[in-house]
Amino acid sequence: DGYSTLAPRAGSDGFSTLTPPTPIEHRRGTLWEHAKTLQKQGFFLDSSGYATAFRINRKHQEDDLALNFDNFLQKCKDREGIPDELGCS
């Protein structure tokens, strides 16, 4: 499985390579509720290796989302649709 053979590494967020990542749909909290909303909109999210964050990469999106990715980034910059208690970078 690749997890048991790796040396244990844990960052300050508690992520460890000894256990498989928890799927987004099984995570709880405001961040993960927002992530689920983005997934419902069709975005592919990278949460592998993160306990308290996720990434959205243009090159991993379907064509229509990738073509409009600059609009998505502007909405993020304007904090449109992002819960007030979440940071964004």
SULHUQUI-V267737 format. One line per field, one symbol per residue. ss: DSSP state (@ for helix, = for strand, . for the rest). A space follows every 50 residues. Layout:
ss: ???
This chain:
ss: .........=.....=.......@@@...@@@@@@@@@@@.....=.... ....=..@@@..@@@@@.@@@@@@@@@............
